[in-house]
Amino acid sequence: MLRRTAIAVLLASFASFTSTPARAEPRLKVAGICAGCLASVARGSDEKSEPAPLLVTLHGDWGPMAPELHAAWERVAAPRGIALLSLSCPADLGCKRSWWKWNGDPAWISEQIDRLAARHAIDRERVWLAGWSGGAAWMGMHAQELEPTFAALLFHGGGIWPSRAGCAPEKVPVFFLAGDQNPLHAHVLGLRKHYERCENEVSFQLLRGADHNDEWMVLNQRAGEVIDWLASKRRRTVAVVSAVAPPASAPVTVPPETTAPSPSMARPRPPQPSPLPPHAGCGCEVMGGAARAPWLVGIGVGLLGLLATRRAGRRRGV
């Protein structure tokens, strides 16, 4: 009974998104991308047109699904010339309305973007992914796999700590719209902590006193602000730095391969002072920011050993 009431409230609240028509040129609805999916682009655009930025959305487990989510974002995407692709979790691949329970391969998302891009010019440097509720949870589970594809990620009313440890090489900006009265808010905070440890750019908009329905309703006031933030993000191209070969006469020493600890698993450390440079020609060693001569360290270790020996002797009555 409670679930039916919640669904009714969410569907009723959706009416506020569709009551005011968007002031924009008529959009072209693109069919045949995937079953249950919706796509819209500027009318007259094709694969030879000026590439358009693209917002991809993922629905939740219940309440507003792909059609409702598409209508809510279309209000702000259309006036800005942003193409919109609202995906429905693929039933033919075993999904039963829940992205995170399906837990499918993120490559499926990329395939649908490719289908749209084959018919309408898409700016691959400005493709963003927005997940609502369960869709946001699936995004968190696949955080590292999604970062190479998208210029920014939006977690709206959901999120879960990634399924595997470690940070993605590409650190894309992330935006959270989260109510602190959502019963699963702790999971969202865990995902935020992951991105902060990985040193991603994080914008966290906390909705104080907001439950899950309030999180959905906030799009009525904040969708334009959020999409403008997304529109300012472009996918970064990882630069490949070519190594400069040393002179032929100089011997090349290859250090043994080491594995660095995962930034997402390491405990954050307080800022450390810059170490002082070692004194030239003195054979000193920098330890903890102070130069110490090796012979002083040796004397200290010897004294500690002597004290330990004397204490042991006293215990034995020597």
C-alpha positions as CSV (number, residue, x, y, z in Angstrom):
1,M,0.0,0.0,0.0
2,L,2.8,2.4,0.9
3,R,4.6,1.7,-2.4
4,R,1.4,2.4,-4.4
5,T,0.9,5.7,-2.6
6,A,4.5,6.7,-3.2
7,I,4.1,5.9,-6.9
8,A,0.9,7.9,-7.1
9,V,2.6,10.9,-5.5
10,L,5.5,10.8,-7.9
11,L,3.3,10.5,-10.9
12,A,1.1,13.3,-9.7
13,S,4.1,15.5,-9.1
14,F,5.3,14.8,-12.6
15,A,2.4,16.9,-13.9
16,S,4.2,20.1,-12.9
17,F,6.9,19.3,-15.4
18,T,4.6,19.0,-18.3
19,S,2.2,21.8,-17.5
20,T,4.4,24.5,-19.0
21,P,5.5,23.8,-22.6
22,A,9.1,24.5,-23.4
23,R,9.7,27.6,-25.5
24,A,11.9,26.1,-28.2
25,E,11.8,25.1,-31.8
26,P,10.0,21.8,-32.5
27,R,12.2,18.8,-31.8
28,L,12.6,15.7,-33.9
29,K,11.9,12.5,-32.1
30,V,14.3,9.8,-33.1
31,A,12.8,6.2,-33.2
32,G,14.6,2.9,-33.5
33,I,17.4,3.4,-31.0
34,C,16.4,0.8,-28.5
35,A,13.2,-0.7,-27.1
36,G,11.4,1.7,-24.8
37,C,14.1,4.4,-25.3
38,L,13.4,8.0,-26.4
39,A,15.6,10.4,-28.3
40,S,15.1,13.9,-29.5
41,V,17.3,16.3,-31.4
42,A,17.0,19.6,-33.1
43,R,14.7,19.4,-36.2
44,G,16.6,19.2,-39.4
45,S,19.8,17.8,-37.9
46,D,21.5,14.8,-39.4
47,E,25.0,13.2,-39.4
48,K,26.3,16.1,-41.5
49,S,25.0,18.8,-39.2
50,E,26.9,20.7,-36.5
51,P,27.6,18.2,-33.7
52,A,25.2,18.7,-30.8
53,P,26.0,18.0,-27.1
54,L,24.1,15.0,-25.7
55,L,22.5,14.3,-22.3
56,V,21.9,10.6,-21.6
57,T,19.5,9.7,-18.8
58,L,18.8,6.5,-16.8
59,H,15.5,5.9,-15.0
60,G,14.8,4.6,-11.5
61,D,13.2,1.3,-10.4
62,W,9.7,2.6,-10.1
63,G,7.6,5.8,-10.5
64,P,9.0,8.1,-13.3
65,M,10.5,5.9,-16.0
66,A,12.1,6.7,-19.3
67,P,9.2,8.7,-20.8
68,E,8.7,10.9,-17.6
69,L,12.4,11.4,-17.2
70,H,12.7,12.4,-20.9
71,A,9.9,15.0,-20.6
72,A,11.4,16.5,-17.4
73,W,14.8,17.0,-19.0
74,E,13.4,18.0,-22.4
75,R,12.1,21.3,-20.9
76,V,15.7,22.5,-20.4
77,A,17.6,20.6,-23.0
78,A,15.6,21.8,-26.0
79,P,16.1,25.5,-25.6
80,R,19.8,24.9,-25.2
81,G,20.2,22.8,-28.4
82,I,21.2,19.7,-26.4
83,A,20.2,16.3,-27.8
84,L,18.5,14.0,-25.3
85,L,18.6,10.2,-25.1
86,S,16.6,8.6,-22.4
87,L,17.4,4.9,-22.1
88,S,15.1,2.1,-20.9
89,C,16.8,-0.7,-19.1
90,P,17.0,-3.5,-21.8
91,A,14.3,-6.2,-21.1
92,D,15.6,-8.3,-24.0
93,L,18.9,-8.6,-22.0
94,G,17.2,-9.7,-18.8
95,C,16.6,-6.3,-17.2
96,K,13.4,-6.1,-15.1
97,R,13.0,-2.3,-14.8
98,S,16.0,-2.0,-12.4
99,W,19.4,-0.9,-13.7
100,W,21.3,-1.8,-10.6
101,K,19.7,-5.3,-10.2
102,W,20.4,-5.9,-13.9
103,N,24.0,-4.7,-13.4
104,G,24.7,-5.0,-17.1
105,D,27.7,-4.0,-19.1
106,P,28.2,-0.2,-19.6
107,A,29.2,-1.0,-23.2
108,W,25.4,-1.3,-23.9
109,I,25.1,2.4,-23.1
110,S,27.8,3.3,-25.6
111,E,26.2,1.2,-28.3
112,Q,23.0,3.2,-28.0
113,I,24.9,6.5,-28.2
114,D,26.6,5.1,-31.4
115,R,23.3,4.3,-32.9
116,L,22.1,7.9,-32.4
117,A,25.4,9.4,-33.6
118,A,25.1,7.3,-36.8
119,R,22.0,9.3,-37.7
120,H,22.6,12.7,-36.1
121,A,25.9,14.5,-35.4
122,I,26.9,14.2,-31.8
123,D,29.7,16.1,-30.1
124,R,31.6,13.2,-28.4
125,E,33.5,15.7,-26.2
126,R,30.2,16.9,-24.6
127,V,28.2,13.7,-23.7
128,W,26.9,13.6,-20.2
129,L,25.2,10.9,-18.2
130,A,22.4,11.6,-15.6
131,G,21.0,8.8,-13.4
132,W,17.8,9.1,-11.3
133,S,17.4,6.8,-8.2
134,G,18.2,3.2,-9.3
135,G,19.8,4.5,-12.4
136,A,22.2,6.6,-10.3
137,A,22.9,3.5,-8.2
138,W,24.0,1.5,-11.3
139,M,26.2,4.4,-12.3
140,G,28.0,4.3,-9.0
141,M,28.5,0.6,-9.3
142,H,30.3,1.2,-12.6
143,A,32.0,4.5,-11.8
144,Q,35.4,3.7,-13.2
145,E,34.0,2.1,-16.4
146,L,31.9,5.2,-17.2
147,E,34.4,7.9,-16.7
148,P,36.3,7.4,-20.0
149,T,33.1,7.8,-22.0
150,F,31.4,10.8,-20.5
151,A,32.4,14.5,-19.9
152,A,30.5,14.6,-16.5
153,L,28.2,12.5,-14.4
154,L,25.0,13.5,-12.5
155,F,23.8,11.4,-9.6
156,H,20.2,12.4,-8.8
157,G,18.5,10.9,-5.8
158,G,20.8,7.8,-5.6
159,G,24.3,6.3,-5.8
160,I,26.2,3.3,-4.5
161,W,29.9,2.8,-3.7
162,P,31.7,1.3,-6.8
163,S,31.8,-2.5,-7.2
164,R,35.6,-2.5,-7.5
165,A,38.3,-0.5,-5.8
166,G,40.6,2.0,-7.4
167,C,40.2,5.2,-9.4
168,A,39.7,5.7,-13.1
169,P,42.6,7.3,-15.0
170,E,40.1,9.9,-16.4
171,K,38.7,11.9,-13.5
172,V,35.5,13.5,-14.7
173,P,33.4,16.0,-12.8
174,V,30.5,14.7,-10.8
175,F,27.3,16.4,-9.6
176,F,25.1,15.2,-6.8
177,L,21.5,16.2,-6.1
178,A,20.8,14.4,-2.8
179,G,18.2,14.7,0.0
180,D,19.3,13.9,3.5
181,Q,16.0,12.2,4.3
182,N,16.4,9.6,1.6
183,P,16.6,6.3,3.5
184,L,19.6,5.3,1.3
185,H,21.4,8.6,1.8
186,A,24.4,6.9,3.4
187,H,25.1,5.1,0.1
188,V,25.3,8.4,-1.7
189,L,27.7,9.8,0.9
190,G,29.9,6.7,0.3
191,L,30.0,7.3,-3.4
192,R,30.9,11.0,-2.8
193,K,33.7,9.8,-0.5
194,H,35.1,7.6,-3.4
195,Y,35.2,10.5,-5.8
196,E,36.8,12.9,-3.2
197,R,39.5,10.3,-2.5
198,C,40.1,10.0,-6.3
199,E,40.3,13.8,-6.5
200,N,37.5,14.2,-9.0
201,E,35.8,17.6,-9.2
202,V,32.7,17.1,-7.0
203,S,29.7,19.4,-6.7
204,F,27.5,18.2,-3.9
205,Q,24.1,19.8,-3.6
206,L,22.5,18.7,-0.3
207,L,18.7,19.1,-0.1
208,R,18.1,19.4,3.6
209,G,15.0,17.8,4.8
210,A,14.3,16.3,1.4
211,D,13.0,12.8,0.9
212,H,13.0,10.8,-2.3
213,N,9.9,12.5,-3.7
214,D,11.4,15.9,-2.9
215,E,14.6,14.8,-4.8
216,W,12.5,14.3,-7.9
217,M,10.5,17.5,-7.5
218,V,13.7,19.6,-7.3
219,L,14.1,19.2,-11.0
220,N,11.3,21.6,-11.4
221,Q,13.5,24.4,-10.0
222,R,17.0,23.1,-10.5
223,A,17.1,21.3,-13.9
224,G,18.3,24.4,-15.7
225,E,21.1,25.1,-13.2
226,V,22.2,21.5,-13.4
227,I,22.2,21.2,-17.2
228,D,24.2,24.5,-17.4
229,W,26.8,23.0,-15.1
230,L,26.9,19.9,-17.3
231,A,27.2,22.0,-20.4
232,S,30.3,23.6,-19.1
233,K,32.1,20.2,-19.0
234,R,34.1,18.7,-21.8
235,R,35.7,15.3,-21.9
236,R,39.4,15.6,-21.3
237,T,41.8,14.1,-23.7
238,V,44.6,12.2,-21.9
239,A,47.9,13.5,-23.3
240,V,50.5,11.0,-24.3
241,V,54.0,12.3,-23.4
242,S,56.8,10.8,-25.4
243,A,59.9,9.9,-23.5
244,V,63.2,11.6,-24.5
245,A,65.9,9.0,-25.2
246,P,69.1,9.5,-23.2
247,P,72.5,9.8,-25.0
248,A,73.8,6.6,-26.4
249,S,76.8,6.6,-24.1
250,A,74.8,7.0,-20.9
251,P,73.7,3.7,-19.3
252,V,70.0,3.3,-18.8
253,T,68.8,1.9,-15.5
254,V,65.3,0.5,-15.5
255,P,63.8,0.4,-12.0
256,P,61.8,-2.6,-10.9
257,E,58.1,-2.3,-11.6
258,T,56.1,-1.4,-8.5
259,T,52.4,-1.2,-7.8
260,A,51.1,2.0,-6.2
261,P,48.4,1.7,-3.6
262,S,44.9,2.6,-4.9
263,P,44.1,6.3,-4.2
264,S,40.5,5.3,-3.4
265,M,41.6,2.8,-0.7
266,A,44.3,4.9,0.9
267,R,43.5,6.9,4.0
268,P,43.6,10.6,3.4
269,R,46.7,12.2,5.0
270,P,46.9,15.7,6.4
271,P,49.0,18.2,4.4
272,Q,52.7,17.6,4.9
273,P,55.3,20.4,4.8
274,S,57.7,20.4,1.9
275,P,60.8,18.5,2.7
276,L,64.0,20.5,3.0
277,P,66.6,19.8,0.3
278,P,69.6,17.8,1.5
279,H,72.8,19.6,2.2
280,A,75.1,19.4,-0.8
281,G,78.1,17.1,-0.4
282,C,77.5,16.2,3.3
283,G,76.1,12.7,2.8
284,C,73.0,13.7,4.8
285,E,69.6,12.2,4.5
286,V,66.2,14.0,4.6
287,M,63.9,12.3,7.1
288,G,60.6,14.0,8.1
289,G,61.7,17.3,6.8
290,A,65.0,17.5,8.8
291,A,68.5,16.6,7.6
292,R,70.1,13.9,9.8
293,A,73.6,12.4,9.5
294,P,73.7,8.6,9.3
295,W,76.2,8.3,12.1
296,L,73.8,10.1,14.5
297,V,71.1,7.7,13.6
298,G,73.5,4.8,14.3
299,I,74.3,6.1,17.8
300,G,70.6,6.5,18.6
301,V,69.9,2.9,17.6
302,G,72.8,1.7,19.6
303,L,71.7,3.5,22.7
304,L,68.2,2.1,22.4
305,G,69.6,-1.4,22.2
306,L,71.8,-0.8,25.3
307,L,68.9,0.4,27.3
308,A,66.8,-2.6,26.3
309,T,69.6,-5.0,27.3
310,R,70.0,-3.4,30.7
311,R,66.3,-3.6,31.4
312,A,66.2,-7.2,30.5
313,G,69.1,-7.9,32.8
314,R,67.4,-6.3,35.7
315,R,64.3,-8.4,35.2
316,R,66.5,-11.6,35.4
317,G,68.2,-10.3,38.5
318,V,71.6,-9.8,36.8
